Amino acid sequence: MKRAFVGSLTAVLLSAGIAPAAMAETVTDVDSSFPTAAESVRMDVTPFNLVFLAYQGFFESEGVPMASALINWYESGRIEAEDLVNVAIGMNRLSPDTLNNEMYLDAVEFQLDSLGRNNR
């Protein structure tokens, strides 16, 4: 009985994981309408999400290193909060007005600091 249950559970889990991958589409163009659409539905990129995306390598195509290299760059002064915001603006993930938002920039700085502290 256990064997049949485990076999069925495995089949269900495998099929659940394969179906979304089969239906996934590759997006190659940056959606230039993103800031407007995001604003209208209040889908903002939070400072935490911005730093998390950078850490995960989302901005590697723009020359921002990922993981420990991002931390090293930040700690050595090679990258700052404004740099990440500029990259996100260039990829239409943030509004250009974000560069004038000191609270947002301070929050990105805080997240970058936290990342460094948590990885020591």
MOQUI-V612376 format. One record per backbone hydrogen bond with DSSP energy under -1.0 kcal/mol. CO is the residue of the C=O (numbers start at 0). NH is the residue of the N-H. E is the energy in kcal/mol with one decimal. If there is no record, write none. Layout:
[[CO & NH & E] [CO & NH & E]]
//
This chain:
[[0 & 4 & -2.2] [1 & 5 & -2.9] [2 & 6 & -2.4] [3 & 7 & -2.3] [4 & 8 & -2.8] [5 & 9 & -2.4] [6 & 10 & -2.1] [7 & 11 & -2.4] [8 & 12 & -2.5] [9 & 13 & -2.6] [10 & 14 & -2.3] [11 & 15 & -2.1] [12 & 16 & -1.6] [13 & 17 & -2.0] [14 & 18 & -2.0] [17 & 21 & -2.1] [18 & 22 & -1.6] [30 & 33 & -1.6] [32 & 36 & -2.6] [33 & 37 & -3.5] [34 & 38 & -2.3] [35 & 39 & -2.0] [36 & 40 & -1.3] [37 & 42 & -3.4] [38 & 41 & -1.1] [45 & 49 & -2.7] [46 & 50 & -2.2] [47 & 51 & -2.7] [48 & 52 & -3.0] [49 & 53 & -2.0] [50 & 54 & -2.8] [51 & 55 & -2.3] [52 & 57 & -2.6] [53 & 56 & -1.2] [54 & 66 & -1.9] [56 & 59 & -1.6] [58 & 61 & -1.6] [58 & 63 & -1.8] [59 & 62 & -2.1] [65 & 68 & -1.4] [66 & 70 & -1.6] [67 & 71 & -2.6] [68 & 72 & -2.6] [69 & 73 & -2.5] [70 & 74 & -2.9] [71 & 75 & -1.9] [72 & 77 & -2.2] [72 & 78 & -1.0] [73 & 76 & -1.1] [79 & 83 & -1.7] [80 & 84 & -2.3] [81 & 85 & -2.6] [82 & 86 & -2.2] [83 & 87 & -2.4] [84 & 88 & -2.4] [85 & 89 & -2.6] [86 & 90 & -1.5] [87 & 92 & -3.4] [88 & 91 & -1.9] [94 & 97 & -2.1] [95 & 98 & -1.4] [96 & 99 & -1.8] [97 & 100 & -1.6] [99 & 101 & -1.1] [100 & 104 & -2.3] [101 & 105 & -2.7] [102 & 106 & -2.0] [103 & 107 & -2.3] [104 & 108 & -2.4] [105 & 109 & -2.5] [106 & 110 & -2.2] [107 & 111 & -2.4] [108 & 112 & -2.7] [109 & 113 & -2.7] [110 & 114 & -2.2] [111 & 115 & -1.9] [112 & 116 & -2.4] [113 & 117 & -2.6] [116 & 119 & -1.0]]
//
